[in-house]
Amino acid sequence: MDQVVRWGIIGAGGIARRRTIPALNLISNAQVTAVMDKNEQVLEELREEFGIEYGYTQEAQLLENPDVDAVYIASPVAFHKDQARRVLDAGKHLLIEKPVAMDGRETKELSDYAAGKGLCAGVGMLMRFHGGHMRIKELLREGILGDIVSCRAQLTCWFPKMEGNWRQIKAISGGGALMDMGIHCIDLLRYLLDDEVEKVCGMADHRTFDYEVEDSVSAVLRMHKGAACYIDANFNIPDDAAHCPLEIYGTKGSIIASGTIGQDGKGEILLTLSDSDKGYESSQVRSESGGAQKLDFEHVNMYARQLEEFSNCILNSLPPRTPLTDAVKTMRVVDAIYRSSSEERTVYLKENAW
Ligand SMILES: NC(=O)c1ccc[n+]([C@@H]2O[C@H](COP(=O)([O-])OP(=O)(O)OC[C@H]3O[C@@H](n4cnc5c(N)ncnc54)[C@H](O)[C@@H]3O)[C@@H](O)[C@H]2O)c1
């Protein structure tokens, strides 16, 4: 392979068209060679808009093309697993959009299938590439907040009923706000804290819209090292009312981010450090700003950063930032939250026998 990865895209008309293809055009170690979509009009428009060499309506055509080294899958979730297996069978590297599959078991099956193929196989967990999140991860690794005791991560959008929309049909999406958005919050907290979930208590509800999947989800995740993490995701909060907070509290301070969980790589992050050696103060005085300092971070195109790094992994036989084995861990948490909600009890991750 040259020093450029030639990408093919399956399911090219949504996020791929809005973000991934433009991002691939910004980086030097990758290019878009072929697109495949069920929608012929989308294909024509894409090829014209981006000057893409090959356009197909059948996956097999794209997978037979020797000019394609790696495939990015961004089709509706129900198609992911089979498409991904065919990509691996064709000997192509694989980057698949979240959620990898319909549930944890399917994700594990795919991860096992990929193991031993000698290919780079990972999932697009974009929040890991946000410049601010990368800065937070560094600070947490240095132990700046002491023992992490409590966290919150939220992602929301306004998503009213749209007849025939696949995200609102359980058999195609696998679920609603949790599968689509909450999954980012779970993955991000696992990544930032470098910790795994031990047990969960969750509620997935139909509050506002009468489609099949939940429009609201909240859950408390107990991590192995002890932190209690609250995640929430909603399809029923207006976009202009959303702040998508990320909050991390430890025994030596806190990090409070606003608007970093999202697609644009921006937002604001405040760091507050405190003297944890001091004694109890009955007045519990908190200054207005709390002595918070604004954290600088690089505003990057997260899609470009993710694709550049993934392409580099392919070119240099390195493991991707989020391999499929890692995606299995997040999907197990998703499964546990749904189970906790339906059985109205705390669910331990170890209850999953597989
Ligand atoms: N990481 C992110 O920022 C992000 C953002 C949005 C979506 N996503 C993920 O990307 C995936 C796609 O979501 P979307 O919003 O782009 O959906 P979308 O409905 O906007 O686009 C999906 C595209 O797939 C095509 N398609 C439908 N069935 C197909 C099939 N069987 N084979 C090939 N193509 C098919 C459709 O014609 C359409 O062009 C989902 O897994 C979603 O969760 C990720």
The ligand as an SDF file (V2000), in Angstrom:
LIG
                    3D

 44 48  0  0  0  0  0  0  0  0999 V2000
  -20.0920    9.8870   15.1150 N   0  0  0  0  0  0  0  0  0  0  0  0
  -20.9650   10.7650   14.6940 C   0  0  0  0  0  0  0  0  0  0  0  0
  -20.7600   11.9490   14.8290 O   0  0  0  0  0  0  0  0  0  0  0  0
  -22.2100   10.2900   14.0050 C   0  0  0  0  0  0  0  0  0  0  0  0
  -23.1470   11.2420   13.6060 C   0  0  0  0  0  0  0  0  0  0  0  0
  -24.2650   10.8130   12.9190 C   0  0  0  0  0  0  0  0  0  0  0  0
  -24.4350    9.4640   12.6530 C   0  0  0  0  0  0  0  0  0  0  0  0
  -23.5220    8.5570   13.0900 N   0  0  0  0  0  0  0  0  0  0  0  0
  -23.7310    7.1260   12.8330 C   0  0  0  0  0  0  0  0  0  0  0  0
  -23.6090    6.8940   11.4200 O   0  0  0  0  0  0  0  0  0  0  0  0
  -24.5300    5.8860   11.0080 C   0  0  0  0  0  0  0  0  0  0  0  0
  -25.4360    6.4720    9.9270 C   0  0  0  0  0  0  0  0  0  0  0  0
  -26.1680    7.5490   10.4690 O   0  0  0  0  0  0  0  0  0  0  0  0
  -26.6200    8.7780    9.5410 P   0  0  0  0  0  0  0  0  0  0  0  0
  -27.0590    9.8470   10.4420 O   0  0  0  0  0  0  0  0  0  0  0  0
  -25.5700    9.0680    8.5430 O   0  0  0  0  0  0  0  0  0  0  0  0
  -27.8780    8.1250    8.8170 O   0  0  0  0  0  0  0  0  0  0  0  0
  -28.6030    8.6660    7.4930 P   0  0  0  0  0  0  0  0  0  0  0  0
  -29.9160    8.0010    7.4460 O   0  0  0  0  0  0  0  0  0  0  0  0
  -28.5410   10.1550    7.4580 O   0  0  0  0  0  0  0  0  0  0  0  0
  -27.6730    8.1240    6.2950 O   0  0  0  0  0  0  0  0  0  0  0  0
  -27.5290    6.7510    6.0660 C   0  0  0  0  0  0  0  0  0  0  0  0
  -27.1810    6.5170    4.6010 C   0  0  0  0  0  0  0  0  0  0  0  0
  -27.1270    5.0960    4.4210 O   0  0  0  0  0  0  0  0  0  0  0  0
  -27.8480    4.7640    3.2210 C   0  0  0  0  0  0  0  0  0  0  0  0
  -28.3230    3.3850    3.3740 N   0  0  0  0  0  0  0  0  0  0  0  0
  -29.5090    2.9220    3.8620 C   0  0  0  0  0  0  0  0  0  0  0  0
  -29.5280    1.5830    3.8490 N   0  0  0  0  0  0  0  0  0  0  0  0
  -28.3280    1.1820    3.3600 C   0  0  0  0  0  0  0  0  0  0  0  0
  -27.7280   -0.0830    3.1300 C   0  0  0  0  0  0  0  0  0  0  0  0
  -28.3610   -1.2280    3.4090 N   0  0  0  0  0  0  0  0  0  0  0  0
  -26.4740   -0.1050    2.6390 N   0  0  0  0  0  0  0  0  0  0  0  0
  -25.8060    1.0380    2.3570 C   0  0  0  0  0  0  0  0  0  0  0  0
  -26.3270    2.2600    2.5530 N   0  0  0  0  0  0  0  0  0  0  0  0
  -27.5680    2.3230    3.0520 C   0  0  0  0  0  0  0  0  0  0  0  0
  -28.9440    5.7830    3.1250 C   0  0  0  0  0  0  0  0  0  0  0  0
  -29.3910    5.9170    1.7820 O   0  0  0  0  0  0  0  0  0  0  0  0
  -28.2300    7.0470    3.6180 C   0  0  0  0  0  0  0  0  0  0  0  0
  -27.5680    7.7070    2.5590 O   0  0  0  0  0  0  0  0  0  0  0  0
  -25.2540    5.4420   12.2680 C   0  0  0  0  0  0  0  0  0  0  0  0
  -24.6140    4.3330   12.8020 O   0  0  0  0  0  0  0  0  0  0  0  0
  -25.1140    6.6430   13.1940 C   0  0  0  0  0  0  0  0  0  0  0  0
  -25.1920    6.3120   14.5570 O   0  0  0  0  0  0  0  0  0  0  0  0
  -22.4150    8.9610   13.7460 C   0  0  0  0  0  0  0  0  0  0  0  0
  1  2  1  0
  2  3  2  0
  2  4  1  0
  4  5  1  0
  4 44  2  0
  5  6  2  0
  6  7  1  0
  7  8  2  0
  8  9  1  0
  8 44  1  0
  9 10  1  0
  9 42  1  0
 10 11  1  0
 11 12  1  0
 11 40  1  0
 12 13  1  0
 13 14  1  0
 14 15  2  0
 14 16  1  0
 14 17  1  0
 17 18  1  0
 18 19  2  0
 18 20  1  0
 18 21  1  0
 21 22  1  0
 22 23  1  0
 23 24  1  0
 23 38  1  0
 24 25  1  0
 25 26  1  0
 25 36  1  0
 26 27  1  0
 26 35  1  0
 27 28  2  0
 28 29  1  0
 29 30  1  0
 29 35  2  0
 30 31  1  0
 30 32  2  0
 32 33  1  0
 33 34  2  0
 34 35  1  0
 36 37  1  0
 36 38  1  0
 38 39  1  0
 40 41  1  0
 40 42  1  0
 42 43  1  0
M  CHG  2   8   1  16  -1
M  END
$$$$
